[in-house]
Amino acid sequence: MKKNNNNVSGAFIFMASALLLATVVFSRELPVPEAVTCNPSQLTPCLPAFTWTAPPSTVCCNSLRQQRPCLCTYLRNPLYKQYYDSPNYRRIAVTCGVPFPRC
């Protein structure tokens, strides 16, 4: 029987939509001591890699590197912790060469 890779489960779509919605709705510029503007929506290029386990794009990796000083802030935020403290996020960080922060 041939598998259709284009079918996506409802739960998967819900999770991806929830992540995108949380990022867009709750993204605010969060202060950090460095000259970086913390904005989780800057990481939306990583959404396909996070939700579909696709390899992260160059844009995703560049965004992740720019937002690196903000990652502890995101991990401490209950709205984002479940996403940034996940195996998929760690996989993306390793692939992009961005060390997981020790907060």
The first five atom37 places (N, CA, C, CB, O) and aatype in JSON, in Angstrom:
{
  "aatype": [12, 11, 11, 2, 2, 2, 2, 19, 15, 7, 0, 13, 9, 13, 12, 0, 15, 0, 10, 10, 10, 0, 16, 19, 19, 13, 15, 1, 6, 10, 14, 19, 14, 6, 0, 19, 16, 4, 2, 14, 15, 5, 10, 16, 14, 4, 10, 14, 0, 13, 16, 17, 16, 0, 14, 14, 15, 16, 19, 4, 4, 2, 15, 10, 1, 5, 5, 1, 14, 4, 10, 4, 16, 18, 10, 1, 2, 14, 10, 18, 11, 5, 18, 18, 3, 15, 14, 2, 18, 1, 1, 9, 0, 19, 16, 4, 7, 19, 14, 13, 14, 1, 4],
  "atom_mask": [
    [1, 1, 1, 1, 1],
    [1, 1, 1, 1, 1],
    [1, 1, 1, 1, 1],
    [1, 1, 1, 1, 1],
    [1, 1, 1, 1, 1],
    [1, 1, 1, 1, 1],
    [1, 1, 1, 1, 1],
    [1, 1, 1, 1, 1],
    [1, 1, 1, 1, 1],
    [1, 1, 1, 0, 1],
    [1, 1, 1, 1, 1],
    [1, 1, 1, 1, 1],
    [1, 1, 1, 1, 1],
    [1, 1, 1, 1, 1],
    [1, 1, 1, 1, 1],
    [1, 1, 1, 1, 1],
    [1, 1, 1, 1, 1],
    [1, 1, 1, 1, 1],
    [1, 1, 1, 1, 1],
    [1, 1, 1, 1, 1],
    [1, 1, 1, 1, 1],
    [1, 1, 1, 1, 1],
    [1, 1, 1, 1, 1],
    [1, 1, 1, 1, 1],
    [1, 1, 1, 1, 1],
    [1, 1, 1, 1, 1],
    [1, 1, 1, 1, 1],
    [1, 1, 1, 1, 1],
    [1, 1, 1, 1, 1],
    [1, 1, 1, 1, 1],
    [1, 1, 1, 1, 1],
    [1, 1, 1, 1, 1],
    [1, 1, 1, 1, 1],
    [1, 1, 1, 1, 1],
    [1, 1, 1, 1, 1],
    [1, 1, 1, 1, 1],
    [1, 1, 1, 1, 1],
    [1, 1, 1, 1, 1],
    [1, 1, 1, 1, 1],
    [1, 1, 1, 1, 1],
    [1, 1, 1, 1, 1],
    [1, 1, 1, 1, 1],
    [1, 1, 1, 1, 1],
    [1, 1, 1, 1, 1],
    [1, 1, 1, 1, 1],
    [1, 1, 1, 1, 1],
    [1, 1, 1, 1, 1],
    [1, 1, 1, 1, 1],
    [1, 1, 1, 1, 1],
    [1, 1, 1, 1, 1],
    [1, 1, 1, 1, 1],
    [1, 1, 1, 1, 1],
    [1, 1, 1, 1, 1],
    [1, 1, 1, 1, 1],
    [1, 1, 1, 1, 1],
    [1, 1, 1, 1, 1],
    [1, 1, 1, 1, 1],
    [1, 1, 1, 1, 1],
    [1, 1, 1, 1, 1],
    [1, 1, 1, 1, 1],
    [1, 1, 1, 1, 1],
    [1, 1, 1, 1, 1],
    [1, 1, 1, 1, 1],
    [1, 1, 1, 1, 1],
    [1, 1, 1, 1, 1],
    [1, 1, 1, 1, 1],
    [1, 1, 1, 1, 1],
    [1, 1, 1, 1, 1],
    [1, 1, 1, 1, 1],
    [1, 1, 1, 1, 1],
    [1, 1, 1, 1, 1],
    [1, 1, 1, 1, 1],
    [1, 1, 1, 1, 1],
    [1, 1, 1, 1, 1],
    [1, 1, 1, 1, 1],
    [1, 1, 1, 1, 1],
    [1, 1, 1, 1, 1],
    [1, 1, 1, 1, 1],
    [1, 1, 1, 1, 1],
    [1, 1, 1, 1, 1],
    [1, 1, 1, 1, 1],
    [1, 1, 1, 1, 1],
    [1, 1, 1, 1, 1],
    [1, 1, 1, 1, 1],
    [1, 1, 1, 1, 1],
    [1, 1, 1, 1, 1],
    [1, 1, 1, 1, 1],
    [1, 1, 1, 1, 1],
    [1, 1, 1, 1, 1],
    [1, 1, 1, 1, 1],
    [1, 1, 1, 1, 1],
    [1, 1, 1, 1, 1],
    [1, 1, 1, 1, 1],
    [1, 1, 1, 1, 1],
    [1, 1, 1, 1, 1],
    [1, 1, 1, 1, 1],
    [1, 1, 1, 0, 1],
    [1, 1, 1, 1, 1],
    [1, 1, 1, 1, 1],
    [1, 1, 1, 1, 1],
    [1, 1, 1, 1, 1],
    [1, 1, 1, 1, 1],
    [1, 1, 1, 1, 1]
  ],
  "atom_positions": [
    [[0.85, -1.18, 0.0], [0.0, 0.0, 0.0], [0.89, 1.24, 0.0], [-0.96, 0.0, 1.22], [1.82, 1.34, 0.81]],
    [[0.63, 2.16, -0.87], [1.43, 3.37, -1.01], [1.05, 4.39, 0.05], [1.27, 3.96, -2.42], [-0.13, 4.68, 0.26]],
    [[2.07, 4.94, 0.72], [1.84, 5.95, 1.74], [1.82, 7.33, 1.11], [2.92, 5.87, 2.83], [2.64, 7.63, 0.25]],
    [[0.9, 8.15, 1.53], [0.83, 9.51, 1.02], [1.5, 10.43, 2.04], [-0.65, 9.94, 0.76], [0.96, 10.66, 3.12]],
    [[2.66, 10.95, 1.7], [3.4, 11.81, 2.61], [2.79, 13.19, 2.74], [4.82, 11.93, 2.15], [3.21, 13.97, 3.6]],
    [[1.82, 13.51, 1.9], [1.2, 14.83, 1.98], [0.13, 14.9, 3.06], [0.6, 15.2, 0.65], [-0.31, 15.99, 3.42]],
    [[-0.3, 13.76, 3.57], [-1.31, 13.77, 4.63], [-0.65, 14.17, 5.94], [-1.99, 12.38, 4.76], [0.41, 13.66, 6.3]],
    [[-1.29, 15.07, 6.63], [-0.78, 15.54, 7.9], [-1.89, 15.37, 8.92], [-0.29, 17.04, 7.81], [-3.04, 15.75, 8.67]],
    [[-1.55, 14.8, 10.06], [-2.58, 14.54, 11.07], [-3.11, 15.85, 11.65], [-2.03, 13.65, 12.19], [-2.43, 16.87, 11.64]],
    [[-4.33, 15.79, 12.14], [-4.96, 16.95, 12.75], [-4.19, 17.44, 13.97], [0.0, 0.0, 0.0], [-4.08, 18.65, 14.19]],
    [[-3.66, 16.51, 14.76], [-2.9, 16.9, 15.95], [-1.63, 17.65, 15.56], [-2.54, 15.67, 16.79], [-1.24, 18.62, 16.21]],
    [[-1.01, 17.2, 14.51], [0.22, 17.84, 14.04], [-0.08, 19.25, 13.55], [0.86, 17.01, 12.91], [0.66, 20.19, 13.87]],
    [[-1.14, 19.41, 12.79], [-1.53, 20.74, 12.31], [-1.88, 21.64, 13.48], [-2.73, 20.64, 11.33], [-1.54, 22.82, 13.5]],
    [[-2.57, 21.08, 14.47], [-2.92, 21.85, 15.65], [-1.67, 22.33, 16.37], [-3.79, 21.02, 16.6], [-1.59, 23.5, 16.76]],
    [[-0.69, 21.44, 16.56], [0.54, 21.81, 17.26], [1.29, 22.91, 16.5], [1.45, 20.57, 17.44], [1.75, 23.87, 17.1]],
    [[1.4, 22.75, 15.19], [2.09, 23.76, 14.38], [1.36, 25.09, 14.44], [2.22, 23.28, 12.91], [1.99, 26.14, 14.56]],
    [[0.04, 25.05, 14.37], [-0.75, 26.27, 14.43], [-0.62, 26.93, 15.8], [-2.22, 25.98, 14.13], [-0.52, 28.16, 15.9]],
    [[-0.63, 26.12, 16.85], [-0.51, 26.66, 18.21], [0.84, 27.34, 18.4], [-0.71, 25.55, 19.25], [0.92, 28.41, 19.0]],
    [[1.9, 26.72, 17.89], [3.23, 27.31, 18.0], [3.29, 28.64, 17.26], [4.3, 26.35, 17.45], [3.79, 29.63, 17.79]],
    [[2.79, 28.65, 16.05], [2.81, 29.88, 15.26], [1.96, 30.96, 15.92], [2.32, 29.61, 13.84], [2.37, 32.12, 15.99]],
    [[0.78, 30.59, 16.4], [-0.1, 31.55, 17.05], [0.55, 32.11, 18.32], [-1.44, 30.9, 17.39], [0.52, 33.32, 18.55]],
    [[1.13, 31.23, 19.14], [1.78, 31.69, 20.37], [2.93, 32.64, 20.05], [2.29, 30.5, 21.18], [3.12, 33.64, 20.74]],
    [[3.67, 32.32, 19.03], [4.8, 33.17, 18.65], [4.33, 34.53, 18.19], [5.63, 32.51, 17.56], [4.89, 35.56, 18.58]],
    [[3.3, 34.55, 17.36], [2.82, 35.82, 16.81], [2.09, 36.64, 17.87], [1.9, 35.57, 15.62], [2.35, 37.83, 18.01]],
    [[1.19, 36.01, 18.62], [0.36, 36.73, 19.58], [1.16, 37.22, 20.77], [-0.78, 35.85, 20.05], [0.98, 38.36, 21.22]],
    [[2.03, 36.37, 21.29], [2.71, 36.71, 22.53], [4.12, 37.24, 22.33], [2.76, 35.52, 23.41], [4.84, 37.48, 23.31]],
    [[4.53, 37.42, 21.1], [5.89, 37.92, 20.9], [5.93, 39.41, 21.21], [6.37, 37.66, 19.44], [5.18, 40.22, 20.68]],
    [[6.82, 39.7, 22.08], [7.07, 41.08, 22.48], [8.57, 41.25, 22.51], [6.42, 41.43, 23.87], [9.32, 40.28, 22.62]],
    [[8.98, 42.45, 22.41], [10.4, 42.7, 22.54], [10.76, 42.55, 24.02], [10.8, 44.11, 21.99], [10.31, 43.32, 24.86]],
    [[11.58, 41.54, 24.3], [11.96, 41.24, 25.66], [13.37, 41.76, 25.91], [11.87, 39.73, 25.94], [14.25, 41.56, 25.08]],
    [[13.6, 42.43, 27.03], [14.92, 43.01, 27.25], [15.96, 41.96, 27.63], [14.84, 44.06, 28.34], [15.67, 41.01, 28.35]],
    [[17.16, 42.14, 27.14], [18.33, 41.36, 27.55], [19.49, 42.34, 27.66], [18.66, 40.19, 26.53], [19.43, 43.44, 27.09]],
    [[20.53, 41.96, 28.38], [21.63, 42.89, 28.59], [22.42, 43.23, 27.32], [22.56, 42.33, 29.6], [23.13, 44.23, 27.31]],
    [[22.31, 42.46, 26.26], [23.06, 42.72, 25.05], [22.21, 43.53, 24.07], [23.51, 41.4, 24.4], [21.02, 43.74, 24.29]],
    [[22.83, 43.99, 23.01], [22.15, 44.83, 22.03], [21.38, 43.98, 21.02], [23.16, 45.72, 21.3], [21.54, 44.15, 19.81]],
    [[20.56, 43.09, 21.52], [19.74, 42.23, 20.68], [18.29, 42.5, 21.03], [20.1, 40.71, 20.87], [17.94, 42.61, 22.2]],
    [[17.45, 42.59, 20.03], [16.02, 42.73, 20.27], [15.43, 41.33, 20.3], [15.33, 43.62, 19.18], [15.41, 40.63, 19.28]],
    [[14.96, 40.92, 21.47], [14.38, 39.58, 21.61], [12.96, 39.59, 21.08], [14.41, 39.11, 23.09], [12.1, 40.32, 21.56]],
    [[12.74, 38.78, 20.09], [11.43, 38.68, 19.48], [11.28, 37.26, 18.93], [11.23, 39.76, 18.35], [11.86, 36.95, 17.89]],
    [[10.51, 36.4, 19.61], [10.38, 35.01, 19.17], [9.87, 34.86, 17.75], [9.47, 34.28, 20.1], [10.13, 33.84, 17.1]],
    [[9.15, 35.85, 17.25], [8.65, 35.72, 15.88], [9.79, 35.77, 14.86], [7.65, 36.83, 15.58], [9.6, 35.4, 13.7]],
    [[10.98, 36.21, 15.29], [12.15, 36.17, 14.41], [12.55, 34.74, 14.08], [13.32, 36.91, 15.05], [13.3, 34.5, 13.13]],
    [[12.05, 33.78, 14.87], [12.39, 32.37, 14.65], [11.35, 31.63, 13.83], [12.57, 31.68, 15.98], [11.43, 30.41, 13.7]],
    [[10.37, 32.33, 13.27], [9.37, 31.65, 12.44], [9.97, 30.95, 11.22], [8.33, 32.63, 11.99], [9.36, 29.99, 10.74]],
    [[11.13, 31.38, 10.69], [11.71, 30.59, 9.6], [12.08, 29.16, 10.03], [12.96, 31.29, 9.07], [12.3, 28.29, 9.19]],
    [[12.13, 28.92, 11.34], [12.47, 27.59, 11.86], [11.24, 26.69, 12.01], [13.18, 27.71, 13.2], [11.37, 25.51, 12.31]],
    [[10.06, 27.25, 11.8], [8.83, 26.49, 12.02], [8.77, 25.19, 11.21], [7.64, 27.34, 11.67], [8.4, 24.17, 11.78]],
    [[9.11, 25.18, 9.92], [9.08, 23.89, 9.2], [10.04, 22.86, 9.79], [9.43, 24.12, 7.73], [9.71, 21.67, 9.87]],
    [[11.21, 23.3, 10.21], [12.17, 22.37, 10.81], [11.66, 21.87, 12.16], [13.55, 23.05, 10.98], [11.9, 20.72, 12.53]],
    [[10.97, 22.74, 12.88], [10.46, 22.34, 14.19], [9.28, 21.39, 14.07], [10.05, 23.57, 14.99], [9.22, 20.38, 14.78]],
    [[8.36, 21.68, 13.18], [7.13, 20.89, 13.12], [7.22, 19.67, 12.22], [6.01, 21.75, 12.66], [6.57, 18.66, 12.49]],
    [[8.0, 19.76, 11.16], [8.06, 18.64, 10.22], [9.4, 17.92, 10.23], [7.78, 19.13, 8.83], [9.64, 17.06, 9.38]],
    [[10.24, 18.24, 11.16], [11.59, 17.67, 11.28], [12.39, 17.78, 10.0], [11.49, 16.21, 11.69], [13.27, 16.96, 9.74]],
    [[12.1, 18.79, 9.19], [12.91, 19.08, 8.01], [14.22, 19.71, 8.49], [12.15, 20.04, 7.02], [14.28, 20.26, 9.59]],
    [[15.25, 19.64, 7.68], [16.5, 20.32, 8.07], [16.25, 21.83, 8.16], [17.64, 20.01, 7.06], [15.52, 22.38, 7.34]],
    [[16.86, 22.49, 9.13], [16.67, 23.94, 9.23], [17.31, 24.65, 8.04], [17.26, 24.47, 10.55], [18.36, 24.25, 7.55]],
    [[16.65, 25.69, 7.6], [17.17, 26.48, 6.48], [18.29, 27.39, 6.96], [16.03, 27.32, 5.82], [18.51, 27.56, 8.16]],
    [[19.0, 27.97, 6.02], [20.04, 28.94, 6.35], [19.44, 30.14, 7.07], [20.78, 29.4, 5.07], [20.03, 30.66, 8.01]],
    [[18.27, 30.57, 6.62], [17.58, 31.7, 7.27], [17.23, 31.34, 8.71], [16.3, 32.09, 6.49], [17.39, 32.16, 9.61]],
    [[16.77, 30.12, 8.93], [16.45, 29.65, 10.29], [17.7, 29.71, 11.16], [15.88, 28.21, 10.25], [17.67, 30.26, 12.26]],
    [[18.8, 29.15, 10.68], [20.04, 29.12, 11.47], [20.54, 30.53, 11.77], [21.13, 28.32, 10.73], [20.98, 30.81, 12.88]],
    [[20.48, 31.41, 10.79], [20.91, 32.8, 11.01], [20.03, 33.48, 12.06], [20.87, 33.59, 9.7], [20.53, 34.2, 12.91]],
    [[18.73, 33.24, 11.99], [17.8, 33.82, 12.97], [18.08, 33.27, 14.36], [16.34, 33.53, 12.57], [18.05, 34.0, 15.34]],
    [[18.35, 31.97, 14.43], [18.64, 31.34, 15.72], [19.92, 31.92, 16.32], [18.76, 29.81, 15.56], [19.98, 32.18, 17.52]],
    [[20.93, 32.12, 15.5], [22.18, 32.73, 15.99], [21.94, 34.15, 16.5], [23.25, 32.74, 14.87], [22.49, 34.54, 17.53]],
    [[21.13, 34.91, 15.79], [20.83, 36.28, 16.22], [20.05, 36.3, 17.53], [20.05, 37.01, 15.13], [20.25, 37.2, 18.35]],
    [[19.17, 35.34, 17.72], [18.32, 35.3, 18.91], [18.97, 34.52, 20.06], [16.98, 34.69, 18.56], [18.37, 34.4, 21.13]],
    [[20.17, 34.0, 19.86], [20.83, 33.18, 20.88], [20.86, 33.85, 22.26], [22.24, 32.86, 20.45], [20.58, 33.17, 23.25]],
    [[21.19, 35.14, 22.38], [21.2, 35.76, 23.71], [19.82, 35.76, 24.39], [21.7, 37.17, 23.61], [19.73, 35.98, 25.6]],
    [[18.78, 35.53, 23.63], [17.41, 35.59, 24.15], [16.88, 34.22, 24.58], [16.49, 36.18, 23.11], [15.82, 34.14, 25.2]],
    [[17.59, 33.15, 24.26], [17.04, 31.81, 24.45], [16.7, 31.5, 25.9], [18.01, 30.78, 23.93], [15.7, 30.84, 26.16]],
    [[17.51, 31.96, 26.86], [17.17, 31.73, 28.27], [15.88, 32.46, 28.65], [18.32, 32.18, 29.18], [15.08, 31.95, 29.43]],
    [[15.69, 33.63, 28.09], [14.45, 34.37, 28.34], [13.26, 33.58, 27.82], [14.5, 35.76, 27.67], [12.23, 33.5, 28.5]],
    [[13.39, 33.01, 26.64], [12.31, 32.2, 26.07], [12.07, 30.95, 26.9], [12.63, 31.82, 24.62], [10.92, 30.55, 27.11]],
    [[13.15, 30.32, 27.37], [13.01, 29.1, 28.17], [12.33, 29.37, 29.51], [14.37, 28.46, 28.4], [11.66, 28.49, 30.05]],
    [[12.5, 30.56, 30.04], [11.87, 30.91, 31.32], [10.41, 31.33, 31.16], [12.65, 32.04, 31.99], [9.66, 31.38, 32.14]],
    [[10.01, 31.62, 29.95], [8.64, 32.06, 29.68], [7.75, 30.83, 29.49], [8.59, 32.98, 28.42], [7.99, 30.03, 28.59]],
    [[6.72, 30.66, 30.34], [5.86, 29.47, 30.23], [5.18, 29.33, 28.87], [4.81, 29.52, 31.31], [4.84, 28.22, 28.47]],
    [[4.99, 30.43, 28.16], [4.36, 30.36, 26.84], [5.27, 29.7, 25.81], [3.97, 31.75, 26.37], [4.79, 29.09, 24.85]],
    [[6.57, 29.83, 25.99], [7.51, 29.33, 25.0], [8.3, 28.11, 25.45], [8.46, 30.41, 24.64], [8.84, 27.39, 24.61]],
    [[8.38, 27.86, 26.75], [9.24, 26.8, 27.28], [9.01, 25.45, 26.61], [9.02, 26.66, 28.77], [9.97, 24.76, 26.27]],
    [[7.76, 25.07, 26.41], [7.48, 23.75, 25.82], [8.06, 23.61, 24.42], [5.98, 23.51, 25.78], [8.36, 22.5, 23.98]],
    [[8.21, 24.71, 23.72], [8.75, 24.65, 22.36], [10.27, 24.69, 22.34], [8.19, 25.79, 21.53], [10.91, 23.95, 21.59]],
    [[10.85, 25.56, 23.16], [12.3, 25.72, 23.15], [13.02, 24.67, 23.98], [12.67, 27.09, 23.64], [14.22, 24.47, 23.82]],
    [[12.29, 23.99, 24.85], [12.89, 22.92, 25.65], [12.4, 21.58, 25.12], [12.53, 23.08, 27.17], [11.9, 20.75, 25.88]],
    [[12.53, 21.37, 23.82], [12.03, 20.16, 23.19], [13.14, 19.5, 22.37], [10.81, 20.47, 22.29], [14.11, 20.15, 21.99]],
    [[12.99, 18.2, 22.1], [14.0, 17.5, 21.28], [14.15, 18.12, 19.88], [13.62, 16.03, 21.15], [15.26, 18.19, 19.36]],
    [[13.06, 18.55, 19.27], [13.16, 19.15, 17.93], [13.97, 20.44, 17.96], [11.77, 19.43, 17.36], [14.79, 20.68, 17.08]],
    [[13.74, 21.26, 18.97], [14.52, 22.5, 19.07], [16.0, 22.18, 19.24], [14.01, 23.38, 20.24], [16.86, 22.79, 18.6]],
    [[16.29, 21.22, 20.11], [17.7, 20.84, 20.33], [18.33, 20.32, 19.04], [17.8, 19.75, 21.44], [19.49, 20.61, 18.76]],
    [[17.57, 19.57, 18.25], [18.08, 19.06, 16.97], [18.4, 20.22, 16.04], [17.05, 18.12, 16.31], [19.44, 20.22, 15.37]],
    [[17.52, 21.2, 15.99], [17.75, 22.37, 15.14], [18.99, 23.13, 15.61], [16.51, 23.3, 15.15], [19.82, 23.52, 14.8]],
    [[19.1, 23.33, 16.92], [20.25, 24.06, 17.47], [21.56, 23.35, 17.13], [20.11, 24.21, 18.99], [22.54, 23.99, 16.74]],
    [[21.58, 22.02, 17.28], [22.79, 21.26, 16.95], [23.12, 21.39, 15.47], [22.62, 19.77, 17.34], [24.27, 21.63, 15.1]],
    [[22.11, 21.23, 14.62], [22.32, 21.33, 13.17], [22.84, 22.72, 12.79], [21.0, 21.04, 12.42], [23.68, 22.84, 11.89]],
    [[22.35, 23.75, 13.46], [22.77, 25.12, 13.16], [24.08, 25.5, 13.86], [21.68, 26.1, 13.56], [24.63, 26.57, 13.6]],
    [[24.57, 24.63, 14.74], [25.81, 24.94, 15.46], [25.62, 25.97, 16.55], [0.0, 0.0, 0.0], [26.55, 26.72, 16.87]],
    [[24.43, 26.02, 17.12], [24.13, 26.96, 18.2], [24.02, 26.16, 19.5], [22.81, 27.76, 17.92], [23.1, 25.36, 19.64]],
    [[24.94, 26.35, 20.44], [24.89, 25.58, 21.68], [23.6, 25.86, 22.45], [26.1, 25.91, 22.55], [23.12, 26.99, 22.5]],
    [[23.07, 24.79, 23.06], [21.88, 24.96, 23.89], [22.3, 25.73, 25.14], [21.23, 23.57, 24.26], [23.31, 25.39, 25.76]],
    [[21.54, 26.76, 25.52], [21.97, 27.6, 26.65], [21.85, 26.89, 27.99], [21.16, 28.88, 26.68], [20.99, 26.04, 28.2]],
    [[22.73, 27.25, 28.88], [22.63, 26.82, 30.28], [22.12, 28.02, 31.06], [24.03, 26.29, 30.86], [22.85, 28.99, 31.29]],
    [[20.87, 27.94, 31.45], [20.23, 29.09, 32.08], [20.25, 28.96, 33.6], [18.79, 29.25, 31.59], [19.75, 29.85, 34.3]]
  ]
}
